[in-house]
Amino acid sequence: MISIAFANVAGGRLVGPDGYEGYDAADRTADFGQALAGLRPDVLIVTELDPDTDQLERLTAAAMPGRKVHHVRHGFSDSHIPGVERLGVGIASTYPLTELERIDLPNPSIDFLHWRTGEPMDPHPKGFLVARGDFGALGEVDLVGGQVCPIHMFRSASGVEYTYREGPGREFGAQMTAYLREELAARGVRRAVVAGDLNMPNPREFFGETLGLVDAFGDPPPVTTPDGRSIDRLFSTPDLVAREVEVVQVPGADHFPVVCRLTRRHPEAPAIGRIREQDLARPPARSARGAGRHGVTR
């Protein structure tokens, strides 16, 4: 079993007095790290990381004190956060990592106008890092950490706001996850966790149903942002299961870090939200005895 934490750290900034319209200028990276330190994560996946500085090292020094840590990081886009030039993704692990080729997601074919003002915006390209580690008794697992385009921050020229639930947003979600599936297969990813800021109100419909992954969160999923959304999520291949999912409420953060423990799934337990053909053929009595045996603690 290993402990995995993932967090959008907004370049190390907390939300300023204007809420989502502004950030404090001070670098508060240590606040995120200290909030996670008591949970002793073995793996840390970070989105909206400042990749051109030592932020990942400072974050892991606070979250994983006294432990040898391996780091992988890449920049993906220009930053919308004052004082931070670029934003990217980082993965840190107390187990050695082998870095695989990163995945740059395509931008959606939409009008990138600010959802409120209608001013043109940069699409802020997103993507995923992929790193492979041998985690002892858990075996070899690929860590896929990253961020998905926040289409809810944009609207069309005619004033229509985008959503992954319908219209061009839903079409892009299907195209994006199909692309991600192909890219993961090209890297030989078979046993993995996918975690990060997924920016979707319905991530299970894409990462669960389209990619065939298991959602670490139950129903209703826990809130991961101060405004009540659940967009910082973790999915895994069906042979893995996330236990003890916990949201860490860092005061002033616009995304809350999430921590869970990853272990092997018992071979008799079906994946959450998936029914195998042999389950459908079982007599009712056996189905009743098997109901609810997911081996998951939430």
C-alpha positions as CSV (number, residue, x, y, z in Angstrom):
1,M,0.0,0.0,0.0
2,I,1.2,3.5,-0.8
3,S,-0.1,6.9,0.1
4,I,-0.8,9.3,-2.8
5,A,-1.5,13.0,-2.5
6,F,-2.5,15.3,-5.3
7,A,-3.1,19.0,-5.4
8,N,-3.5,22.1,-7.6
9,V,-1.3,24.6,-5.8
10,A,-1.9,27.6,-8.1
11,G,1.8,28.4,-8.3
12,G,2.0,28.4,-4.5
13,R,-0.5,31.3,-4.2
14,L,-3.6,31.5,-2.1
15,V,-6.7,33.2,-3.2
16,G,-6.7,37.0,-2.5
17,P,-9.5,39.2,-1.3
18,D,-11.2,39.2,-4.7
19,G,-11.7,35.5,-4.7
20,Y,-11.1,33.7,-8.0
21,E,-10.3,37.0,-9.6
22,G,-7.0,37.4,-7.7
23,Y,-4.2,35.7,-5.8
24,D,-2.0,36.8,-2.9
25,A,1.4,37.8,-4.1
26,A,3.2,35.9,-1.4
27,D,4.5,32.4,-2.2
28,R,2.7,30.0,0.3
29,T,4.1,26.7,-1.0
30,A,5.1,25.7,2.5
31,D,1.4,25.9,3.6
32,F,0.4,23.2,1.2
33,G,3.4,21.0,2.2
34,Q,2.8,21.4,5.9
35,A,-0.9,20.5,5.4
36,L,0.1,17.2,3.9
37,A,3.1,16.4,6.1
38,G,1.1,14.6,8.8
39,L,-0.3,12.2,6.3
40,R,3.2,11.2,5.1
41,P,2.5,10.7,1.3
42,D,4.8,8.4,-0.6
43,V,3.7,10.1,-3.9
44,L,2.8,13.7,-4.6
45,I,1.2,14.8,-7.9
46,V,1.0,18.6,-8.4
47,T,-0.8,20.7,-11.0
48,E,-0.4,24.4,-11.6
49,L,3.2,24.0,-10.4
50,D,5.8,26.6,-11.1
51,P,8.1,24.4,-13.1
52,D,10.9,26.9,-13.6
53,T,11.8,27.2,-9.9
54,D,12.5,24.8,-7.0
55,Q,8.9,24.8,-5.9
56,L,8.5,21.1,-6.2
57,E,11.5,20.5,-4.0
58,R,10.3,23.0,-1.4
59,L,6.8,21.4,-1.5
60,T,8.2,17.9,-1.0
61,A,10.7,19.1,1.7
62,A,7.6,20.2,3.7
63,A,5.3,17.3,2.8
64,M,7.9,14.5,3.0
65,P,10.5,15.7,5.5
66,G,13.6,13.7,5.9
67,R,12.9,11.3,3.0
68,K,14.8,10.9,-0.3
69,V,12.5,12.1,-3.1
70,H,12.6,11.6,-6.8
71,H,11.2,14.5,-9.0
72,V,9.7,14.8,-12.5
73,R,8.3,18.1,-13.8
74,H,7.3,19.8,-17.0
75,G,5.8,23.2,-18.0
76,F,2.7,23.2,-20.1
77,S,1.4,26.8,-20.5
78,D,1.9,30.4,-19.7
79,S,0.6,31.4,-16.3
80,H,-2.5,33.4,-15.4
81,I,-1.1,33.8,-11.8
82,P,0.8,37.0,-11.1
83,G,4.5,36.3,-10.3
84,V,4.5,33.0,-12.0
85,E,5.7,32.8,-15.6
86,R,4.6,29.3,-16.5
87,L,2.4,26.5,-15.1
88,G,3.0,22.8,-15.3
89,V,2.8,19.4,-13.6
90,G,5.1,17.7,-11.2
91,I,5.4,14.2,-9.7
92,A,7.4,13.4,-6.6
93,S,7.9,10.0,-5.2
94,T,9.9,8.3,-2.4
95,Y,10.2,5.4,-4.8
96,P,12.5,5.7,-7.8
97,L,10.7,6.8,-11.0
98,T,11.3,6.2,-14.7
99,E,9.9,9.1,-16.7
100,L,7.9,8.3,-19.8
101,E,7.0,10.7,-22.6
102,R,4.6,13.4,-21.5
103,I,1.1,13.8,-23.0
104,D,0.1,17.2,-24.5
105,L,-3.6,17.4,-24.8
106,P,-5.2,19.0,-27.8
107,N,-7.0,22.3,-27.3
108,P,-10.8,22.3,-27.9
109,S,-12.2,23.9,-31.0
110,I,-14.1,26.6,-29.2
111,D,-14.1,30.4,-28.8
112,F,-11.7,31.2,-25.9
113,L,-13.6,34.2,-24.5
114,H,-13.6,34.9,-20.7
115,W,-16.8,33.5,-19.2
116,R,-17.8,36.9,-17.6
117,T,-16.1,39.7,-19.6
118,G,-16.1,38.2,-23.1
119,E,-12.4,39.2,-23.5
120,P,-10.2,36.9,-25.6
121,M,-8.2,34.5,-23.5
122,D,-5.3,32.1,-24.0
123,P,-6.4,28.4,-24.0
124,H,-3.6,27.6,-21.4
125,P,-2.7,24.2,-22.9
126,K,-3.0,21.2,-20.6
127,G,-1.5,17.7,-20.4
128,F,-0.3,14.8,-18.3
129,L,3.1,13.6,-17.0
130,V,3.6,9.8,-17.0
131,A,6.1,8.2,-14.7
132,R,6.6,4.5,-13.8
133,G,7.6,3.3,-10.4
134,D,8.2,0.0,-8.7
135,F,6.3,0.3,-5.4
136,G,7.5,-2.8,-3.5
137,A,4.6,-5.1,-2.6
138,L,2.2,-3.1,-4.7
139,G,4.3,-3.8,-7.8
140,E,4.9,-1.6,-10.8
141,V,2.4,1.2,-11.2
142,D,2.3,4.1,-13.7
143,L,1.5,7.6,-12.3
144,V,-0.4,9.7,-14.7
145,G,-0.8,13.2,-13.3
146,G,-2.1,16.4,-14.9
147,Q,-4.8,18.8,-15.8
148,V,-7.7,19.1,-18.2
149,C,-8.8,22.2,-20.0
150,P,-11.2,24.3,-17.8
151,I,-13.8,25.0,-20.4
152,H,-16.1,26.4,-17.8
153,M,-13.9,29.5,-17.7
154,F,-14.7,30.3,-21.4
155,R,-17.8,31.2,-23.4
156,S,-18.6,31.4,-27.1
157,A,-18.9,34.6,-29.1
158,S,-22.6,34.4,-28.8
159,G,-22.4,34.3,-25.0
160,V,-22.9,30.5,-24.4
161,E,-20.9,29.1,-21.5
162,Y,-19.3,25.8,-22.1
163,T,-19.7,22.6,-20.0
164,Y,-18.5,19.0,-20.3
165,R,-22.1,17.9,-19.8
166,E,-23.4,18.9,-23.3
167,G,-22.6,20.6,-26.6
168,P,-19.1,21.2,-27.8
169,G,-17.7,20.7,-24.3
170,R,-19.0,17.2,-24.2
171,E,-17.8,16.5,-27.7
172,F,-14.3,17.7,-26.7
173,G,-14.4,15.6,-23.5
174,A,-15.0,12.4,-25.6
175,Q,-12.3,13.4,-28.1
176,M,-9.9,14.2,-25.4
177,T,-10.3,11.0,-23.5
178,A,-10.1,8.9,-26.7
179,Y,-6.8,10.7,-27.5
180,L,-5.6,10.1,-23.9
181,R,-6.4,6.4,-24.2
182,E,-4.4,6.1,-27.4
183,E,-1.4,8.0,-25.9
184,L,-1.4,5.8,-22.8
185,A,-1.5,2.7,-24.8
186,A,1.4,3.9,-26.9
187,R,3.5,4.2,-23.7
188,G,2.5,0.7,-22.6
189,V,0.5,2.0,-19.6
190,R,-1.6,-0.9,-18.3
191,R,-1.6,-0.6,-14.5
192,A,-2.0,3.0,-13.4
193,V,-3.5,5.8,-11.5
194,V,-4.7,9.0,-13.2
195,A,-5.0,11.9,-10.9
196,G,-5.1,15.7,-10.9
197,D,-7.3,18.7,-11.6
198,L,-9.8,17.3,-14.1
199,N,-11.9,20.4,-14.3
200,M,-15.1,18.4,-15.0
201,P,-18.4,18.3,-13.2
202,N,-18.8,14.7,-14.5
203,P,-15.3,13.2,-14.7
204,R,-16.7,9.6,-14.2
205,E,-18.5,9.8,-17.6
206,F,-15.1,10.2,-19.3
207,F,-12.4,8.7,-17.2
208,G,-14.6,6.0,-15.8
209,E,-16.8,5.0,-18.7
210,T,-14.6,6.0,-21.7
211,L,-11.3,5.0,-20.3
212,G,-12.6,2.0,-18.2
213,L,-11.0,3.3,-15.0
214,V,-12.3,3.0,-11.5
215,D,-13.4,6.2,-9.6
216,A,-11.7,6.5,-6.2
217,F,-14.6,8.6,-4.9
218,G,-18.0,7.4,-3.9
219,D,-21.4,9.1,-4.2
220,P,-21.7,11.9,-3.6
221,P,-18.0,12.6,-4.3
222,P,-16.3,14.9,-1.7
223,V,-16.0,18.6,-2.4
224,T,-12.4,19.6,-3.4
225,T,-12.9,23.4,-4.0
226,P,-14.2,26.1,-1.7
227,D,-17.2,26.8,-4.1
228,G,-18.4,23.2,-3.7
229,R,-17.1,21.4,-6.8
230,S,-15.5,17.9,-6.9
231,I,-12.9,18.3,-9.7
232,D,-9.7,17.1,-8.2
233,R,-10.0,13.4,-8.7
234,L,-8.2,10.1,-8.9
235,F,-9.0,7.1,-11.1
236,S,-7.2,3.8,-11.3
237,T,-7.1,0.6,-13.4
238,P,-9.5,-2.0,-12.0
239,D,-6.8,-4.1,-10.3
240,L,-6.1,-1.2,-7.9
241,V,-8.2,0.4,-5.3
242,A,-8.0,3.7,-3.4
243,R,-8.9,3.6,0.3
244,E,-9.2,6.2,3.0
245,V,-9.8,9.2,0.6
246,E,-9.4,12.4,2.5
247,V,-9.7,16.1,1.4
248,V,-7.3,18.5,3.2
249,Q,-8.9,21.9,3.6
250,V,-6.0,24.4,3.3
251,P,-7.4,27.8,4.3
252,G,-7.2,30.2,1.3
253,A,-6.5,27.6,-1.3
254,D,-8.8,27.6,-4.4
255,H,-8.3,23.8,-4.7
256,F,-8.0,21.5,-1.7
257,P,-5.3,18.7,-1.7
258,V,-6.6,15.1,-1.7
259,V,-4.9,12.1,-0.1
260,C,-5.6,8.4,-0.4
261,R,-4.0,5.0,0.1
262,L,-3.5,2.8,-3.0
263,T,-3.6,-1.0,-2.7
264,R,-4.3,-4.1,-4.7
265,R,-7.9,-4.9,-5.3
266,H,-9.0,-8.3,-4.0
267,P,-9.5,-10.6,-7.0
268,E,-13.1,-11.4,-6.1
269,A,-14.2,-7.8,-5.8
270,P,-15.7,-6.3,-9.0
271,A,-14.6,-2.8,-10.0
272,I,-16.9,0.0,-8.8
273,G,-19.6,0.9,-11.3
274,R,-18.7,-2.1,-13.6
275,I,-20.7,-5.3,-13.8
276,R,-19.0,-8.4,-15.3
277,E,-20.8,-10.8,-17.6
278,Q,-20.4,-13.6,-15.0
279,D,-22.1,-11.4,-12.4
280,L,-25.2,-11.1,-14.6
281,A,-25.4,-14.9,-14.9
282,R,-25.2,-15.7,-11.2
283,P,-28.2,-17.0,-9.3
284,P,-29.9,-14.3,-7.2
285,A,-28.7,-15.8,-3.8
286,R,-25.1,-15.6,-4.8
287,S,-25.5,-12.0,-6.2
288,A,-27.0,-11.0,-2.9
289,R,-24.1,-12.4,-0.9
290,G,-21.7,-10.6,-3.2
291,A,-23.4,-7.2,-3.1
292,G,-21.3,-4.4,-1.8
293,R,-18.0,-6.3,-1.5
294,H,-15.8,-3.6,-3.1
295,G,-13.0,-3.7,-0.5
296,V,-13.2,0.1,-0.4
297,T,-13.2,2.3,2.7
298,R,-14.3,5.9,2.1
